[in-house]
Amino acid sequence: MKIIETLKNVWKITELKDRIILTLGLLLVYRFGAQVVLPGINIDSLGGLQAGMDGGILGLLNAFTGGAFANASVFALGIMPYISASIVVQLMGIAIPYLQKLQKEGASGQKKITQITRWLTIGICLVQAPGYLASIPGLSGSTSMGAMLVPGFSENLFYFSSVIILVTGCVFAMWLGEKITDKGIGNGISLLIMVGIIATLPQSFIQNAASRLEGNGGFMMILIEMVIWFVIILASVFLVMAVRKIAVQYARRTASGGYEKNVFGSRQFLPLKLNASGVMPIIFAQAIMFVPSLIGGSAWLKDTDTGVWMQANFSDMFGFWYNLIFALLIIVFTYFYTAITVPTNKMADDLKRSGGFIPGIRPGSETSEYLDKIMSQITLPGSIFLALVAVFPAFVMKLMSVQAGWALFFGGTSLLIMVGVAIDTMQQINSYLLNKHYDGLMKTGKNRKAVGQ
């Protein structure tokens, strides 16, 4: 089979093999750390905490950390503080001249931005860690934090040591992600999130399957669910891979291919992604969706009809109003994030400098306006498609009575991250295969074994 032959070729390339082994080893360290409980907590008291994470927004946060959130693990905060810091720095780069200057300085500027992101990550951890520790008793159903600790362990000592450990755990996870990016197969931070999501998938599927086999639809419903799941995965792959190709023509180019020749009227394509913003609009929208329930539970609204309604409708991530507002926010944030991440002006300038032009469109500002118009046109269907994928778990939850944990894998951030990272990783590996085996395709080139070594 072709897939087996491809895997053999991967193993022949020493550099790629070493990178894959290193990546798997670092991911294994991350998964091991997710099982290490914070010192002082009685493991027997974690059952209530894990039960409180089933489904809902907390279930989604738990999925991102691979179960570490519900385990009160040293990696309970996961890599999300770093993601939050990266988003903040990226958005601040629009308004703060200093960051704009760093973005234009190339590698040295990017190094400084990375350092700023790291320090901001630590600051976010110092805020989130005490909040997480304070929420543990309420989520687990315990009367106090002291009731969850082993006998004789000081509560003050627990809070002090746990904050330090949670911050250190997040920084260590950030370091693991950067090492995977530098020394592994790339996309280190994304791989950590994907591995955490995949870690909760088997348990969610088994629990849902057991419920079906006990009389809630039987084996046929399990089969139908799997078919729907594969269809939504294919739709997500289409969403990630779909591009609009803009024809670009070069008046005169010089190409070298064994001998030098002139190519007049060479036509290429400029690919504009249907979903250029990735999963960021969903992450932004989910962050906003925490606000209504918090406002509804505030001291001045919690006893009013409005407050009760807001808490009831915006605490349930599978509810109608939650998903309606969620979908609208995703569409709005898709336009916003695409506008700040797709530099149509820079694309037009690069085309002009390289002697390229879009047929029928003048180089310069007119090209920029044309590209901006095309991006606006393709962003609308892309944003609607993204919103539908994001709210699809609510449909399968309500219409097919799928368990909440398993429903999260039928769309939303979890599925899109899994699909996007898997595609990027395959492209990374494929680029190594093409680079290392290119000479082996030519009769006069080096043999594959020599290139691999």
Secondary structure, 3 states (H helix, E strand, C coil): CHHHHHHHHHHHCHHHHHHHHHHHHHHHHHHHHCCCECCCECHHHHHHHHHCCCCHHHHHHHHHCCCCCCCCECCCCCCHHHHHHHHHHHHHHHHCHHHHHHHCCCHHHHHHHHHHHHHHHHHHHHHHHHHHHHHHHHHHCCCCCHHHECCCCCHHHHHHHHHHHHHHHHHHHHHHHHHHHHHCCCCHHHHHHHHHHHHHHHHHHHHHHHHHHCCCCHHHHHHHHHHHHHHHHHHHHHHHHCEEEEEEEEEEEEEECCCEEEEEEEEEEEEEECCCCCCHHHHHHHHHHHHHHHHHCCCCCCCCHHHHHHHHHHCCCCCHHHHHHHHHHHHHHHHHHHHHHCCHHHHHHHHHHCCEECCCCCCCHHHHHHHHHHHHHHHHHHHHHHHHHHHHHHHHHHHHCCCHHHHHHHCHHHHHHHHHHHHHHHHHHHHHHHHHHCHHHCCCCCCHHHHHC
